[in-house]
Structure formats: C-alpha cells, structure tokens
Amino acid sequence: MFLFTLDPISIIQLILTVVMPIAVGLVTTRTTSGAVKAWLLAAFTLVASILTELAAALSQHVPFDLGVALIATVPSFVISVAMYYGLWKPTGVGAAAQNVEATTLVK
C-alpha cells in the first residue's frame, strides 16, 4: 500500500521559500550589501519556518516543536538562495524587485 499526501502547511512553506528572495529585494535597495541581504533572507526564512511549524502544531493539536522549526530553516534557506541564483536573477525578476520603490508599495 502506498500513500501520497501533501501537507498544505508544508506546501505554503515551500511557496514562501521560493518567493522570499523577491521579498528581500522589495525591502532592500541595490546599494544594500550582499551580506545584509543574506542575513535578511536568513531572518525571513527563520520566521517563516517558525510560523509554519506553529501553524502545523495548532492545526494538529500537538505541542510546538522549536527543533523542527529550526532544522526546517536550513533547507528552506538553501532553496531560497538556489531559487534566487537559479531562477530569479537570470530572468531579471531579482533586479526588477530591486527597482520597485518603497513609495510604490505603500500606495
């Protein structure tokens, strides 16, 4: 017997992981150093992992496991970096996100 299930919360985390480099581009400028962008991406990834693990714990009525959230941060960060260099940067989406002004987002 085989099962194939997709946890909706895991799918949401994967989608967030894929678009997080664009979010970093939207909140930073072209002159922001790469180190700051990497730390910001790591922070976004950590928050997303904690929130998705918290959502999973609440929906399944089980205790929140911080260890799982912290471990999930590592592959999520790696996927985010790979998505940026493998898809968003070559297609120009990363540069376009950098060109969006903060006042455009507020309107």
C-alpha positions as CSV (number, residue, x, y, z in Angstrom):
1,M,0.0,0.0,0.0
2,F,1.3,3.4,-1.0
3,L,0.2,6.8,0.2
4,F,0.9,10.2,-1.4
5,T,-0.1,13.1,0.8
6,L,0.8,16.7,0.6
7,D,0.6,18.7,3.8
8,P,-0.9,22.1,3.0
9,I,1.2,23.8,5.6
10,S,4.4,22.3,4.0
11,I,3.3,23.5,0.6
12,I,2.8,27.0,2.0
13,Q,6.3,27.0,3.5
14,L,7.7,25.8,0.2
15,I,5.9,28.6,-1.7
16,L,7.2,31.1,0.8
17,T,10.7,29.8,0.4
18,V,10.6,30.2,-3.3
19,V,9.3,33.9,-3.2
20,M,11.3,35.0,-0.2
21,P,14.3,36.3,-2.3
22,I,11.9,38.6,-4.1
23,A,10.6,39.9,-0.7
24,V,14.2,40.6,0.3
25,G,14.6,42.5,-3.0
26,L,11.5,44.5,-2.3
27,V,12.7,45.7,1.1
28,T,16.3,46.4,0.2
29,T,18.0,48.6,-2.4
30,R,20.6,47.9,-5.0
31,T,23.3,49.5,-2.7
32,T,22.5,47.2,0.2
33,S,25.4,44.9,0.7
34,G,25.0,41.2,-0.1
35,A,25.8,40.3,3.5
36,V,22.8,42.3,4.7
37,K,20.6,40.7,2.1
38,A,21.7,37.2,3.1
39,W,21.1,37.9,6.8
40,L,17.7,39.4,6.0
41,L,16.9,36.3,3.9
42,A,18.0,34.1,6.8
43,A,15.8,36.0,9.2
44,F,12.8,35.8,6.8
45,T,13.4,32.1,6.4
46,L,13.6,31.6,10.2
47,V,10.4,33.5,10.9
48,A,8.6,31.6,8.1
49,S,9.8,28.2,9.4
50,I,8.7,29.1,13.0
51,L,5.3,30.3,11.8
52,T,4.6,27.3,9.6
53,E,5.7,24.9,12.4
54,L,3.5,26.8,14.8
55,A,0.6,26.6,12.4
56,A,1.1,22.9,12.0
57,A,1.2,22.4,15.7
58,L,-2.0,24.4,16.2
59,S,-3.9,22.7,13.4
60,Q,-2.9,19.2,14.5
61,H,-3.3,19.9,18.2
62,V,0.2,18.9,19.1
63,P,2.9,20.7,21.0
64,F,5.1,23.2,19.1
65,D,8.5,21.8,18.4
66,L,11.1,24.5,18.1
67,G,13.7,22.0,17.0
68,V,11.8,21.0,13.9
69,A,11.3,24.7,13.0
70,L,15.0,25.4,13.4
71,I,16.0,22.4,11.3
72,A,13.5,23.3,8.6
73,T,15.2,26.7,8.3
74,V,18.3,25.3,6.8
75,P,16.9,23.6,3.7
76,S,14.5,26.5,3.3
77,F,17.4,29.0,3.2
78,V,19.3,26.8,0.8
79,I,16.3,26.6,-1.5
80,S,15.8,30.3,-1.3
81,V,19.4,31.0,-2.3
82,A,19.2,28.4,-5.1
83,M,15.9,29.9,-6.4
84,Y,17.5,33.4,-6.5
85,Y,20.6,32.4,-8.3
86,G,18.9,29.7,-10.5
87,L,15.7,31.4,-11.4
88,W,15.1,35.0,-10.2
89,K,18.5,36.5,-11.0
90,P,18.8,35.0,-14.6
91,T,15.3,36.0,-15.5
92,G,15.7,39.6,-14.2
93,V,13.0,39.3,-11.6
94,G,15.5,39.9,-8.8
95,A,16.7,43.1,-10.5
96,A,13.1,44.2,-11.1
97,A,12.3,43.7,-7.4
98,Q,15.2,46.0,-6.5
99,N,13.9,48.7,-8.8
100,V,10.5,48.9,-7.1
101,E,10.5,52.0,-4.9
102,A,9.1,51.8,-1.4
103,T,6.6,54.5,-2.2
104,T,5.1,52.3,-4.9
105,L,4.5,49.5,-2.3
106,V,2.7,51.9,0.1
107,K,0.2,53.2,-2.5
